[in-house]
Amino acid sequence: MKRSYALTLAALLACAPLSQAAPAAAPAATPGASVPVATPDAARVQAVQAMLEAMQSEKMMRSVAGASRYVNDQQRDSVFAKLDKVTPQEIYKRLALPVARVIGTEAANELTAFYASDYGKRLLQQTYNSRASMFPPEPPVPNAAEKKMLKKPALVQARKELAAADAAIRHEAFALLQAIIKK
């Protein structure tokens, strides 16, 4: 099971640059949705960096490293040792610019607030502490106030934007991991 997951992830990562290289046609822009930006402005990068911090992206880097294939256990240990030497703030800073190309300022601000909430923290706790499997665990059960928050149109749109950008974000995390390994 683990091997097929790793092979699927490797195939998706291998195909990601090809699918992003030359899109056939630009999709129609919807109001509030972000469009990939060549060079995002400083405010957008700062908003995305705050979002990455709220999302605890250093843990995502560990999951990307854990899903990668290694020749032996010594190589795996070496990669994790190098990753442990990188501060979380450096990870947020280095991921912010590439991720800002696919996540808008409004979405980043909305997601920062969401992941700073109690429900968002519980969701992250479950995400980073559950085992990878074909059937992910059910999300935590929200209370009445959290249900109301989850229905906010801005948050719904931001979560859709994040879901659409997930492959690109993981690709950038993998590219950052490769750069860390080469140091």
N, C-alpha and C positions, 0 to 999 in steps of 0.2 A: 504494500500500500504506500509506504513512504517513498519507495523508489519511483513508482508511477507519478506521485505528486511532484517529486523533484524533477523528473523528466518533463512533465507538463510545464512546470514553472520555467525550466531552462528553455523549452521551445517557445514559450510566450515571450520571455526576455530576448531571445534571439530574433524573434519576428518584430518586436516593438520598434526598433530603429527603422526597419523597412517600411512599416505602416505609417510612421510619422514623417518619413523623408519627403514624399510627394503625394499629398492628398489629392484625390481625383477632383473633388469640388468642395468648396467651402460650404459648410452647413449653414442654413439660415439662422441668423442670430435671434435669440429670444430675449425679450427684455429682462435685464438683471443677470443674464448668463455671461460668464466671462468668455472671451475669445482669446486663443493663444496669442501672446504678445512677444515680439522679438526682444525688446529691452524694457522690462517693467520699470516703473518709476520707484523712487525710494520709499514712498508711503506704502506702496503695494508690497514691496519686499519686506518692509518692517512689519506689516500686518501678517504676512505669511510666516515670518519668523516667530511672531507671537503665537500663531496657530500651531506651528510645529512644536513649540515649547509646551503648549497646553495639551497637545496630543502625545507628549512624551516620545518624540521620534527616535530618541536614542534606543528605546526598546524595540522599535520597528527595525532599526539597523541590526540589532542582535537577532531578530527573527529572520531577516534577509540573510545574515551570515549563517544562521543555523540551517536554512533551507538550501544553501549552496553545497555543491559536491566537493569533496576533498580527496586527495590521494591517500592520505592516512590520518591517523589521530593527531600526530605531531603537527601537521599542517593546520588542522582545525584549531588546535590549541594555540598555535602561533597567530592565526587570524583573530581569534577572540582576545588574545593578549594585546595585540596592536589596537584593536577596537576599544579595549578597556582604557588604553592610554589617552584616547581622544575624549575631551570634555563634552558634556551634552551641549553646552553653549556653542562650541565649535561645529558640532553636527547641525544645529539649528541654523547657524550662520551660513554654512556651506551648502545646505539644502535649500535655503530660502530663495535664492535667485532662480535656479531652475524650476522650482515648484511654483514660483510667482508667475511663471509664463503660462501656467494652466489653471491657476486659482485666482479669482478676482478679489479685490480688496473687501468688498461687502461680504462675500462668502467667508473669507478668512476671519474677519471680525466676528461674524455670527458663529463660526465654528470655534473660535477662541472662547467665546462666552459659553457655548454649549459644553465644551470639554472641561471648562473650569467649574461647571455645576456639579452637584452631587451625583446626578444620574450619569453625566458624561464621565465622571471619575470611575463610577461603578462599571460602566461599559468598557472603559480602557482597562480596568483591572481584569475584567473577564477576558477581554481580547488578548492581552499579553500573558495571562496566566493559564489559558486553556491549551490543551494539546491540539496540534494541527491534525485535522481529520477531514474526511470527506463530508461529514455532516457537522457544521459548526454548532456550538451550543446556542441555546435560545438566549436572546438578550435579557438583561435584568428587567424585572417587572416595574414599570414606572408607577408612582403614586398619582393622585389626581392633578396636582400642580405640575408635575413632570409631563403628564399626558397633554395638558394644555400647552406647555412649552414646546413639545414635540410637534404640535399642529400649527405652530406659527409659520406663515407662508415663507418668510425670509429664511427660517431654519430649514424648512423642507427643501427649498431651492438650493441652499448651501450644501445640504447633505447629498442632494442629487449631483451637484457639481463636483463634490469630493469623490463620490462613487464613480463618476465618469472619468475623473483624473487619476483614479487609484493605480492603474497600470503604469501611467507615466511617472507617478510619484515613486512607485516601487522600482521602476527602471532607474530613476535618478538616485535612489538609495543604493542600488546595486553598483552604479557607476562610482558613487562616493566610496563605497566599500572597496572597490578595486583600487581607487586612488590611495586609500588608507593602507591597503596591503602593500602597495608598491613602495611606500616610505621606508 
